[in-house]
Amino acid sequence: MPVPLLALGTAGPAEAQRRVVGGDAVSTADHPWMVALSSRQQFGSGHSGQFCGGVLVTPTKVVTAAHCFYDESRGTRVDRPGLQVIVGRDDMRGSAGREVSVRSVWVHPDYSFSANMNDVAVLTLTESQGDRPVIDLIGQGESAPYAPGTRAQVYGWGDTTGRGDYSPVLRGVEVSMIADQTCAHAYPGGPDGKFDARGMVCAGEEKGGKDACQGDSGGPLVVEGRLVGLVSWGTGCAEAAHPGVYTRISSVTDKVRSAL
């Protein structure tokens, strides 16, 4: 079973990595809802303690991946000491933007670490971000944005080479939605994991070369300005035969909204 996309500083099996590969530097000025999850106590002060990504969906709520709050070696829920959300910071080596404490963490009640299903969590911030722009969630059961070939964007501060070369600056890359049957063939079960279209969607490029990675977990997959996916898991790095697997937001929208 491949481990979900791991956090910065928590090295894991090479077969379960994800990174923003083949993309370019982007700015939170253009994507103001993009945030970083930070735990300096656990991951050190380098890169501001960033270990996962997330998105602001209301002035006080952030949506991210549930597995960001799990011990990948044991598959058990863990606390991230000194957990903060970093808003408005492009370069994790700097001090721009704000570091906001987290009041509570909600994890989808049906999240399965072993199956990678319902991989979504909601963080409640201690301070409102006022009129800072937020991102909209795709509607429950909506299917059009998942049509094969649909162009989408993914963002993060994760590994860019697969060799632990974490980007200090926010990066983004455009990928294509991949047909469920193609993804099911890539991940039939066993060592490579099992794709389940009820709660997952794949995105990438037919020839590979563009993907998300280690440190990008919980980051957004965006179609036409709406959140349709979260960086969740996968095998290898930007490989043609193993596209990135994302949480299918349309399968959990109602649950997430109930936590907002």
MIDOSE-1310 file (N, C-alpha, C; in nm, 2 decimals, decimal comma, always signed):
residues 260
mpvp	+0,09/-0,12/+0,00/+0,00/+0,00/+0,00/+0,09/+0,12/+0,00; +0,08/+0,21/-0,10/+0,16/+0,33/-0,10/+0,11/+0,43/+0,01; +0,21/+0,49/+0,07/+0,18/+0,59/+0,17/+0,13/+0,71/+0,10; +0,03/+0,79/+0,17/-0,01/+0,91/+0,11/+0,10/+1,01/+0,09
llal	+0,09/+1,11/+0,02/+0,19/+1,21/-0,01/+0,24/+1,27/+0,12; +0,36/+1,25/+0,15/+0,42/+1,28/+0,28/+0,46/+1,42/+0,30; +0,48/+1,46/+0,42/+0,51/+1,60/+0,46/+0,66/+1,62/+0,45; +0,69/+1,75/+0,42/+0,83/+1,79/+0,42/+0,90/+1,76/+0,55
gtag	+1,01/+1,69/+0,54/+1,08/+1,65/+0,66/+1,05/+1,51/+0,71; +0,95/+1,44/+0,65/+0,92/+1,31/+0,69/+0,94/+1,21/+0,58; +1,07/+1,18/+0,55/+1,11/+1,10/+0,44/+1,03/+0,97/+0,44; +0,99/+0,93/+0,32/+0,91/+0,80/+0,31/+0,95/+0,73/+0,18
paea	+0,88/+0,62/+0,15/+0,91/+0,54/+0,04/+0,92/+0,61/-0,09; +1,01/+0,59/-0,18/+1,03/+0,66/-0,30/+0,90/+0,64/-0,39; +0,84/+0,52/-0,37/+0,72/+0,49/-0,46/+0,60/+0,57/-0,42; +0,61/+0,66/-0,32/+0,49/+0,73/-0,28/+0,51/+0,88/-0,27
qrrv	+0,58/+0,93/-0,37/+0,62/+1,07/-0,37/+0,53/+1,16/-0,47; +0,52/+1,29/-0,44/+0,45/+1,38/-0,52/+0,52/+1,52/-0,51; +0,53/+1,59/-0,62/+0,59/+1,72/-0,62/+0,54/+1,81/-0,74; +0,55/+1,94/-0,72/+0,52/+2,02/-0,83/+0,65/+2,02/-0,92
vggd	+0,64/+1,94/-1,03/+0,74/+1,92/-1,13/+0,70/+1,98/-1,26; +0,79/+2,04/-1,33/+0,76/+2,10/-1,46/+0,69/+2,23/-1,46; +0,68/+2,29/-1,34/+0,60/+2,41/-1,33/+0,68/+2,54/-1,32; +0,62/+2,65/-1,27/+0,69/+2,77/-1,26/+0,66/+2,84/-1,13
avst	+0,74/+2,93/-1,09/+0,71/+3,01/-0,97/+0,59/+3,09/-0,99; +0,50/+3,09/-0,89/+0,38/+3,17/-0,89/+0,37/+3,25/-0,76; +0,27/+3,34/-0,75/+0,26/+3,42/-0,63/+0,12/+3,41/-0,56; +0,12/+3,43/-0,43/+0,00/+3,43/-0,35/-0,08/+3,56/-0,38
adhp	-0,02/+3,66/-0,45/-0,09/+3,78/-0,49/-0,19/+3,74/-0,60; -0,16/+3,64/-0,68/-0,25/+3,59/-0,78/-0,34/+3,48/-0,74; -0,29/+3,41/-0,63/-0,37/+3,30/-0,57/-0,38/+3,32/-0,42; -0,45/+3,42/-0,38/-0,45/+3,46/-0,24/-0,51/+3,36/-0,14
wmva	-0,58/+3,26/-0,19/-0,64/+3,16/-0,11/-0,54/+3,05/-0,08; -0,42/+3,05/-0,14/-0,32/+2,94/-0,12/-0,25/+2,97/+0,01; -0,24/+2,86/+0,09/-0,18/+2,88/+0,22/-0,08/+2,76/+0,25; +0,01/+2,78/+0,34/+0,10/+2,67/+0,38/+0,06/+2,63/+0,53
lssr	+0,08/+2,50/+0,56/+0,07/+2,45/+0,69/+0,21/+2,44/+0,75; +0,22/+2,48/+0,88/+0,35/+2,49/+0,94/+0,35/+2,43/+1,08; +0,46/+2,36/+1,11/+0,49/+2,32/+1,25/+0,64/+2,33/+1,27; +0,68/+2,45/+1,31/+0,83/+2,47/+1,34/+0,88/+2,37/+1,44
qqfg	+0,80/+2,34/+1,54/+0,84/+2,25/+1,65/+0,88/+2,11/+1,59; +0,80/+2,07/+1,49/+0,82/+1,93/+1,44/+0,92/+1,93/+1,32; +0,91/+2,03/+1,23/+0,98/+2,03/+1,11/+1,09/+2,13/+1,10; +1,12/+2,20/+1,21/+1,23/+2,30/+1,21/+1,19/+2,43/+1,15
sghs	+1,28/+2,53/+1,16/+1,25/+2,67/+1,12/+1,28/+2,69/+0,97; +1,35/+2,60/+0,91/+1,38/+2,61/+0,77/+1,25/+2,60/+0,69; +1,24/+2,68/+0,59/+1,11/+2,68/+0,51/+0,99/+2,71/+0,59; +1,02/+2,78/+0,70/+0,91/+2,83/+0,79/+0,83/+2,71/+0,85
gqfc	+0,89/+2,59/+0,86/+0,83/+2,47/+0,91/+0,72/+2,42/+0,83; +0,71/+2,46/+0,70/+0,61/+2,42/+0,61/+0,61/+2,26/+0,59; +0,49/+2,20/+0,59/+0,49/+2,06/+0,57/+0,37/+2,01/+0,48; +0,28/+2,10/+0,46/+0,16/+2,06/+0,37/+0,11/+2,19/+0,31
ggvl	+0,02/+2,18/+0,21/-0,04/+2,30/+0,16/-0,19/+2,30/+0,20; -0,26/+2,40/+0,16/-0,41/+2,41/+0,19/-0,46/+2,53/+0,12; -0,60/+2,55/+0,13/-0,66/+2,66/+0,07/-0,76/+2,72/+0,17; -0,77/+2,86/+0,16/-0,87/+2,93/+0,24/-1,00/+2,93/+0,17
vtpt	-1,10/+2,87/+0,24/-1,24/+2,86/+0,18/-1,34/+2,95/+0,24; -1,31/+3,00/+0,36/-1,39/+3,11/+0,43/-1,28/+3,19/+0,51; -1,31/+3,31/+0,56/-1,21/+3,39/+0,64/-1,15/+3,31/+0,75; -1,21/+3,20/+0,80/-1,16/+3,13/+0,92/-1,14/+2,98/+0,90
kvvt	-1,16/+2,94/+0,77/-1,15/+2,79/+0,75/-1,05/+2,76/+0,63; -0,97/+2,66/+0,65/-0,88/+2,61/+0,55/-0,90/+2,46/+0,52; -0,91/+2,43/+0,40/-0,93/+2,29/+0,35/-0,79/+2,23/+0,31; -0,76/+2,11/+0,36/-0,63/+2,05/+0,33/-0,66/+1,90/+0,33
aahc	-0,55/+1,82/+0,32/-0,56/+1,67/+0,32/-0,56/+1,61/+0,46; -0,64/+1,51/+0,49/-0,65/+1,45/+0,62/-0,52/+1,38/+0,65; -0,45/+1,33/+0,55/-0,32/+1,25/+0,58/-0,21/+1,34/+0,63; -0,23/+1,47/+0,62/-0,13/+1,56/+0,68/-0,12/+1,55/+0,83
fyde	-0,23/+1,49/+0,89/-0,24/+1,48/+1,03/-0,23/+1,33/+1,08; -0,16/+1,26/+1,00/-0,14/+1,11/+1,03/+0,01/+1,08/+1,03; +0,05/+0,99/+1,12/+0,18/+0,93/+1,12/+0,19/+0,83/+1,01; +0,27/+0,86/+0,90/+0,27/+0,77/+0,79/+0,33/+0,63/+0,81
srgt	+0,41/+0,62/+0,92/+0,47/+0,49/+0,95/+0,37/+0,40/+1,02; +0,28/+0,46/+1,10/+0,19/+0,38/+1,18/+0,04/+0,39/+1,13; +0,01/+0,50/+1,05/-0,12/+0,51/+1,00/-0,22/+0,56/+1,11; -0,16/+0,64/+1,21/-0,25/+0,68/+1,32/-0,25/+0,83/+1,32
rvdr	-0,36/+0,89/+1,38/-0,37/+1,03/+1,39/-0,27/+1,09/+1,48; -0,21/+1,21/+1,45/-0,11/+1,27/+1,53/-0,14/+1,42/+1,54; -0,09/+1,49/+1,64/-0,10/+1,63/+1,65/+0,02/+1,69/+1,59; +0,01/+1,81/+1,53/+0,13/+1,88/+1,48/+0,15/+2,00/+1,57
pglq	+0,25/+1,99/+1,66/+0,28/+2,09/+1,77/+0,30/+2,22/+1,71; +0,24/+2,32/+1,77/+0,26/+2,46/+1,72/+0,20/+2,48/+1,58; +0,10/+2,41/+1,55/+0,04/+2,42/+1,41/-0,01/+2,56/+1,38; +0,04/+2,61/+1,26/+0,00/+2,74/+1,21/-0,03/+2,73/+1,06
vivg	-0,11/+2,83/+1,02/-0,13/+2,84/+0,87/-0,06/+2,97/+0,83; +0,02/+2,96/+0,73/+0,09/+3,08/+0,68/+0,01/+3,13/+0,56; -0,03/+3,26/+0,57/-0,11/+3,33/+0,46/-0,02/+3,43/+0,40; -0,03/+3,44/+0,26/+0,04/+3,55/+0,19/+0,19/+3,55/+0,19
rddm	+0,25/+3,43/+0,19/+0,40/+3,41/+0,19/+0,43/+3,33/+0,07; +0,50/+3,39/-0,03/+0,55/+3,31/-0,15/+0,67/+3,23/-0,12; +0,77/+3,30/-0,05/+0,90/+3,24/-0,02/+0,91/+3,20/+0,13; +0,92/+3,07/+0,15/+0,92/+3,01/+0,29/+1,05/+3,04/+0,36
rgsa	+1,14/+3,11/+0,30/+1,27/+3,15/+0,37/+1,25/+3,29/+0,43; +1,14/+3,35/+0,39/+1,11/+3,49/+0,44/+1,01/+3,50/+0,55; +0,96/+3,62/+0,57/+0,87/+3,64/+0,68/+0,75/+3,72/+0,64; +0,72/+3,73/+0,51/+0,61/+3,80/+0,46/+0,48/+3,74/+0,50
grev	+0,37/+3,81/+0,49/+0,24/+3,75/+0,52/+0,22/+3,74/+0,67; +0,13/+3,64/+0,71/+0,09/+3,62/+0,85/+0,10/+3,47/+0,88; +0,14/+3,45/+1,01/+0,13/+3,31/+1,06/+0,02/+3,31/+1,16; -0,08/+3,23/+1,13/-0,21/+3,23/+1,21/-0,22/+3,09/+1,28
svrs	-0,25/+3,10/+1,41/-0,27/+2,97/+1,49/-0,40/+2,90/+1,45; -0,40/+2,77/+1,47/-0,51/+2,69/+1,44/-0,59/+2,65/+1,56; -0,72/+2,68/+1,57/-0,80/+2,65/+1,68/-0,84/+2,50/+1,69; -0,87/+2,44/+1,57/-0,91/+2,30/+1,57/-0,89/+2,24/+1,44
vwvh	-0,88/+2,11/+1,43/-0,87/+2,03/+1,31/-0,98/+1,93/+1,30; -1,06/+1,94/+1,19/-1,16/+1,84/+1,16/-1,12/+1,75/+1,05; -1,12/+1,62/+1,07/-1,09/+1,52/+0,97/-1,21/+1,45/+0,93; -1,23/+1,42/+0,80/-1,35/+1,36/+0,75/-1,37/+1,23/+0,84
pdys	-1,49/+1,21/+0,89/-1,52/+1,10/+0,98/-1,50/+0,96/+0,91; -1,50/+0,96/+0,78/-1,49/+0,83/+0,71/-1,35/+0,82/+0,64; -1,26/+0,90/+0,68/-1,12/+0,90/+0,62/-1,06/+0,76/+0,65; -1,00/+0,70/+0,54/-0,93/+0,58/+0,56/-0,78/+0,60/+0,51
fsan	-0,69/+0,59/+0,61/-0,55/+0,61/+0,57/-0,50/+0,49/+0,48; -0,55/+0,37/+0,51/-0,50/+0,26/+0,43/-0,55/+0,26/+0,29; -0,68/+0,31/+0,27/-0,74/+0,31/+0,14/-0,72/+0,45/+0,07; -0,67/+0,55/+0,14/-0,66/+0,68/+0,09/-0,79/+0,75/+0,05
mndv	-0,90/+0,70/+0,11/-1,03/+0,75/+0,08/-1,08/+0,87/+0,17; -1,16/+0,96/+0,12/-1,21/+1,08/+0,19/-1,09/+1,15/+0,26; -0,99/+1,18/+0,18/-0,86/+1,24/+0,23/-0,88/+1,39/+0,23; -0,96/+1,44/+0,33/-0,98/+1,58/+0,35/-1,00/+1,62/+0,49
avlt	-0,95/+1,74/+0,53/-0,96/+1,80/+0,66/-0,99/+1,94/+0,65; -1,05/+2,00/+0,76/-1,08/+2,14/+0,77/-1,02/+2,20/+0,89; -0,94/+2,30/+0,88/-0,88/+2,37/+0,99/-0,96/+2,50/+1,02; -0,98/+2,52/+1,15/-1,04/+2,65/+1,20/-0,93/+2,74/+1,25
ltes	-0,92/+2,86/+1,20/-0,82/+2,95/+1,24/-0,87/+3,03/+1,36; -0,77/+3,08/+1,44/-0,80/+3,16/+1,56/-0,83/+3,31/+1,52; -0,79/+3,35/+1,40/-0,82/+3,49/+1,36/-0,88/+3,49/+1,22; -0,98/+3,57/+1,20/-1,04/+3,58/+1,06/-0,94/+3,65/+0,97
qgdr	-0,94/+3,61/+0,84/-0,86/+3,67/+0,74/-0,93/+3,78/+0,67; -1,04/+3,83/+0,73/-1,11/+3,95/+0,68/-1,16/+3,93/+0,54; -1,13/+4,02/+0,45/-1,18/+4,02/+0,31/-1,08/+3,96/+0,22; -0,98/+3,88/+0,27/-0,89/+3,81/+0,18/-0,97/+3,72/+0,09
pvid	-0,95/+3,71/-0,04/-1,02/+3,63/-0,13/-1,01/+3,48/-0,09; -1,12/+3,41/-0,11/-1,12/+3,26/-0,08/-1,15/+3,19/-0,21; -1,14/+3,06/-0,21/-1,17/+2,98/-0,33/-1,30/+2,90/-0,30; -1,38/+2,88/-0,41/-1,50/+2,81/-0,40/-1,48/+2,66/-0,42
ligq	-1,57/+2,58/-0,35/-1,57/+2,44/-0,37/-1,65/+2,40/-0,49; -1,61/+2,30/-0,56/-1,70/+2,24/-0,66/-1,82/+2,18/-0,59; -1,94/+2,18/-0,66/-2,06/+2,12/-0,60/-2,06/+1,97/-0,58; -2,13/+1,93/-0,48/-2,14/+1,78/-0,45/-2,20/+1,71/-0,58
gesa	-2,13/+1,61/-0,62/-2,17/+1,53/-0,73/-2,15/+1,59/-0,87; -2,09/+1,71/-0,87/-2,07/+1,77/-1,00/-1,96/+1,69/-1,08; -1,98/+1,68/-1,21/-1,88/+1,59/-1,28/-1,81/+1,66/-1,40; -1,86/+1,77/-1,45/-1,81/+1,83/-1,57/-1,66/+1,87/-1,56
pyap	-1,61/+1,93/-1,45/-1,47/+1,96/-1,44/-1,38/+1,85/-1,44; -1,43/+1,72/-1,42/-1,34/+1,61/-1,41/-1,33/+1,54/-1,55; -1,39/+1,59/-1,65/-1,39/+1,53/-1,78/-1,25/+1,51/-1,83; -1,21/+1,40/-1,89/-1,07/+1,38/-1,93/-1,03/+1,49/-2,03
gtra	-0,91/+1,54/-2,01/-0,85/+1,64/-2,09/-0,87/+1,78/-2,03; -0,96/+1,79/-1,94/-0,99/+1,93/-1,88/-0,85/+1,97/-1,81; -0,82/+2,10/-1,84/-0,70/+2,16/-1,79/-0,72/+2,20/-1,64; -0,62/+2,18/-1,56/-0,63/+2,21/-1,42/-0,49/+2,26/-1,37
qvyg	-0,49/+2,33/-1,26/-0,37/+2,38/-1,20/-0,35/+2,32/-1,06; -0,22/+2,29/-1,03/-0,19/+2,24/-0,89/-0,07/+2,33/-0,84; -0,08/+2,35/-0,71/+0,02/+2,45/-0,65/+0,08/+2,39/-0,52; +0,21/+2,43/-0,49/+0,27/+2,38/-0,37/+0,42/+2,43/-0,36
wgdt	+0,47/+2,39/-0,24/+0,61/+2,42/-0,21/+0,70/+2,30/-0,20; +0,65/+2,19/-0,26/+0,71/+2,06/-0,24/+0,84/+2,03/-0,33; +0,88/+1,91/-0,33/+1,00/+1,86/-0,40/+0,98/+1,88/-0,55; +1,09/+1,93/-0,61/+1,08/+1,96/-0,76/+1,16/+1,86/-0,84
tgrg	+1,23/+1,77/-0,78/+1,31/+1,67/-0,85/+1,30/+1,53/-0,81; +1,24/+1,51/-0,70/+1,23/+1,37/-0,64/+1,35/+1,33/-0,56; +1,44/+1,43/-0,54/+1,56/+1,40/-0,47/+1,57/+1,49/-0,34; +1,46/+1,53/-0,29/+1,46/+1,62/-0,17/+1,49/+1,76/-0,20
dysp	+1,47/+1,81/-0,32/+1,50/+1,95/-0,36/+1,37/+2,03/-0,34; +1,34/+2,06/-0,22/+1,21/+2,14/-0,19/+1,22/+2,28/-0,24; +1,12/+2,33/-0,30/+1,11/+2,47/-0,35/+1,08/+2,56/-0,23; +1,17/+2,66/-0,21/+1,14/+2,76/-0,11/+1,03/+2,86/-0,15
vlrg	+1,00/+2,86/-0,28/+0,90/+2,95/-0,34/+0,78/+2,87/-0,39; +0,66/+2,93/-0,38/+0,54/+2,87/-0,43/+0,55/+2,84/-0,58; +0,51/+2,72/-0,62/+0,52/+2,69/-0,77/+0,38/+2,63/-0,81; +0,35/+2,64/-0,94/+0,23/+2,59/-0,99/+0,26/+2,53/-1,13
vevs	+0,17/+2,43/-1,16/+0,19/+2,36/-1,29/+0,05/+2,33/-1,34; +0,04/+2,33/-1,48/-0,09/+2,29/-1,54/-0,09/+2,14/-1,58; -0,19/+2,07/-1,55/-0,20/+1,93/-1,58/-0,34/+1,90/-1,64; -0,36/+1,78/-1,69/-0,48/+1,74/-1,75/-0,55/+1,64/-1,67
miad	-0,69/+1,65/-1,66/-0,76/+1,54/-1,59/-0,75/+1,41/-1,68; -0,74/+1,30/-1,61/-0,72/+1,17/-1,67/-0,84/+1,09/-1,65; -0,88/+1,01/-1,75/-1,00/+0,92/-1,74/-0,99/+0,83/-1,62; -1,10/+0,80/-1,56/-1,10/+0,71/-1,44/-1,05/+0,57/-1,48
qtca	-1,09/+0,52/-1,60/-1,05/+0,39/-1,63/-0,90/+0,38/-1,66; -0,84/+0,49/-1,70/-0,69/+0,50/-1,72/-0,62/+0,49/-1,59; -0,68/+0,57/-1,49/-0,62/+0,57/-1,36/-0,64/+0,44/-1,29; -0,75/+0,38/-1,31/-0,78/+0,24/-1,25/-0,68/+0,14/-1,30
hayp	-0,64/+0,15/-1,43/-0,54/+0,06/-1,48/-0,40/+0,09/-1,42; -0,37/+0,22/-1,40/-0,24/+0,26/-1,34/-0,23/+0,21/-1,20; -0,34/+0,21/-1,13/-0,35/+0,18/-0,98/-0,45/+0,07/-0,96; -0,42/-0,06/-1,00/-0,52/-0,16/-0,98/-0,53/-0,22/-0,84
ggpd	-0,44/-0,19/-0,76/-0,42/-0,25/-0,62/-0,29/-0,31/-0,61; -0,26/-0,36/-0,49/-0,13/-0,41/-0,46/-0,03/-0,30/-0,43; +0,10/-0,32/-0,46/+0,20/-0,23/-0,41/+0,18/-0,08/-0,46; +0,12/-0,07/-0,58/+0,10/+0,07/-0,63/-0,03/+0,13/-0,58
gkfd	-0,11/+0,06/-0,50/-0,23/+0,12/-0,45/-0,34/+0,10/-0,54; -0,46/+0,13/-0,49/-0,59/+0,11/-0,56/-0,66/+0,24/-0,58; -0,69/+0,27/-0,71/-0,77/+0,39/-0,74/-0,91/+0,36/-0,72; -0,99/+0,46/-0,66/-1,13/+0,44/-0,64/-1,20/+0,57/-0,69
argm	-1,26/+0,57/-0,80/-1,32/+0,69/-0,86/-1,43/+0,75/-0,77; -1,48/+0,68/-0,68/-1,59/+0,73/-0,59/-1,53/+0,85/-0,50; -1,40/+0,85/-0,48/-1,34/+0,95/-0,39/-1,21/+1,01/-0,44; -1,17/+0,97/-0,56/-1,04/+1,01/-0,62/-1,05/+1,05/-0,76
vcag	-0,95/+1,13/-0,81/-0,94/+1,17/-0,95/-0,79/+1,18/-0,98; -0,76/+1,14/-1,10/-0,62/+1,15/-1,14/-0,60/+1,27/-1,23; -0,47/+1,33/-1,23/-0,44/+1,43/-1,32/-0,29/+1,42/-1,35; -0,25/+1,47/-1,47/-0,11/+1,46/-1,50/-0,10/+1,48/-1,65
eekg	+0,01/+1,43/-1,71/+0,03/+1,44/-1,86/+0,06/+1,30/-1,91; +0,01/+1,27/-2,03/+0,03/+1,14/-2,09/+0,18/+1,10/-2,10; +0,26/+1,19/-2,12/+0,41/+1,17/-2,13/+0,48/+1,19/-2,00; +0,40/+1,22/-1,90/+0,47/+1,25/-1,77/+0,53/+1,39/-1,77
gkda	+0,62/+1,41/-1,66/+0,69/+1,54/-1,66/+0,63/+1,65/-1,58; +0,50/+1,63/-1,55/+0,43/+1,74/-1,47/+0,35/+1,67/-1,36; +0,37/+1,72/-1,24/+0,31/+1,65/-1,12/+0,32/+1,73/-1,00; +0,27/+1,68/-0,89/+0,29/+1,74/-0,76/+0,37/+1,64/-0,67
cqgd	+0,42/+1,67/-0,55/+0,51/+1,58/-0,48/+0,51/+1,60/-0,33; +0,62/+1,53/-0,27/+0,65/+1,54/-0,13/+0,65/+1,69/-0,08; +0,57/+1,72/+0,02/+0,55/+1,86/+0,06/+0,44/+1,93/+0,00; +0,38/+1,88/-0,11/+0,26/+1,94/-0,17/+0,13/+1,89/-0,12
sggp	+0,13/+1,79/-0,03/+0,01/+1,73/+0,02/-0,09/+1,83/+0,07; -0,21/+1,81/+0,04/-0,32/+1,90/+0,08/-0,33/+2,03/-0,01; -0,24/+2,04/-0,10/-0,25/+2,15/-0,19/-0,36/+2,14/-0,29; -0,40/+2,25/-0,36/-0,52/+2,24/-0,44/-0,50/+2,20/-0,59
lvve	-0,60/+2,13/-0,64/-0,62/+2,11/-0,78/-0,74/+2,20/-0,82; -0,71/+2,29/-0,91/-0,81/+2,40/-0,94/-0,85/+2,39/-1,09; -0,98/+2,40/-1,11/-1,03/+2,41/-1,25/-1,12/+2,54/-1,25; -1,09/+2,63/-1,34/-1,17/+2,75/-1,36/-1,20/+2,82/-1,23
grlv	-1,09/+2,83/-1,15/-1,11/+2,91/-1,02/-1,18/+2,84/-0,91; -1,21/+2,71/-0,92/-1,28/+2,63/-0,82/-1,19/+2,52/-0,77; -1,21/+2,48/-0,64/-1,13/+2,37/-0,59/-1,20/+2,24/-0,63; -1,13/+2,15/-0,70/-1,19/+2,02/-0,74/-1,11/+1,91/-0,69
glvs	-0,99/+1,93/-0,63/-0,91/+1,82/-0,58/-0,81/+1,87/-0,48; -0,75/+1,77/-0,41/-0,64/+1,80/-0,31/-0,53/+1,69/-0,34; -0,41/+1,74/-0,34/-0,29/+1,65/-0,35/-0,30/+1,54/-0,25; -0,31/+1,41/-0,29/-0,33/+1,30/-0,20/-0,22/+1,20/-0,20
wgtg	-0,21/+1,12/-0,31/-0,11/+1,01/-0,31/-0,07/+0,98/-0,45; +0,02/+0,88/-0,47/+0,06/+0,84/-0,60/+0,19/+0,76/-0,59; +0,23/+0,71/-0,70/+0,35/+0,63/-0,72/+0,45/+0,70/-0,81; +0,58/+0,70/-0,77/+0,68/+0,76/-0,85/+0,67/+0,91/-0,86
caea	+0,73/+0,97/-0,96/+0,74/+1,11/-0,98/+0,72/+1,16/-1,12; +0,61/+1,22/-1,14/+0,57/+1,27/-1,28/+0,59/+1,16/-1,38; +0,56/+1,04/-1,35/+0,58/+0,93/-1,45/+0,45/+0,92/-1,53; +0,48/+0,88/-1,66/+0,37/+0,87/-1,75/+0,27/+0,76/-1,71
ahpg	+0,32/+0,65/-1,65/+0,24/+0,54/-1,61/+0,17/+0,55/-1,48; +0,21/+0,66/-1,40/+0,16/+0,67/-1,27/+0,12/+0,82/-1,24; +0,00/+0,86/-1,29/-0,04/+1,00/-1,26/-0,06/+1,03/-1,12; -0,07/+1,16/-1,08/-0,10/+1,20/-0,95/-0,25/+1,17/-0,91
vytr	-0,27/+1,12/-0,79/-0,41/+1,09/-0,74/-0,45/+1,20/-0,64; -0,57/+1,26/-0,66/-0,62/+1,37/-0,58/-0,75/+1,33/-0,52; -0,78/+1,39/-0,40/-0,91/+1,37/-0,34/-1,01/+1,44/-0,44; -1,12/+1,36/-0,47/-1,23/+1,42/-0,56/-1,32/+1,50/-0,47
issv	-1,30/+1,63/-0,47/-1,38/+1,72/-0,38/-1,53/+1,70/-0,40; -1,58/+1,68/-0,52/-1,72/+1,67/-0,54/-1,78/+1,56/-0,46; -1,70/+1,46/-0,41/-1,75/+1,35/-0,34/-1,76/+1,38/-0,19; -1,70/+1,49/-0,15/-1,70/+1,53/+0,00/-1,74/+1,67/+0,03
tdkv	-1,79/+1,74/-0,08/-1,83/+1,88/-0,06/-1,93/+1,90/+0,05; -2,03/+1,82/+0,05/-2,14/+1,84/+0,16/-2,08/+1,82/+0,30; -2,00/+1,72/+0,32/-1,94/+1,69/+0,45/-1,85/+1,81/+0,49; -1,77/+1,86/+0,39/-1,68/+1,97/+0,42/-1,76/+2,09/+0,46
rsal	-1,86/+2,12/+0,38/-1,94/+2,24/+0,41/-2,01/+2,23/+0,55; -2,04/+2,11/+0,59/-2,10/+2,09/+0,73/-2,00/+2,13/+0,83; -1,87/+2,12/+0,80/-1,76/+2,16/+0,90/-1,72/+2,30/+0,89; -1,78/+2,38/+0,80/-1,74/+2,52/+0,78/-1,81/+2,61/+0,88
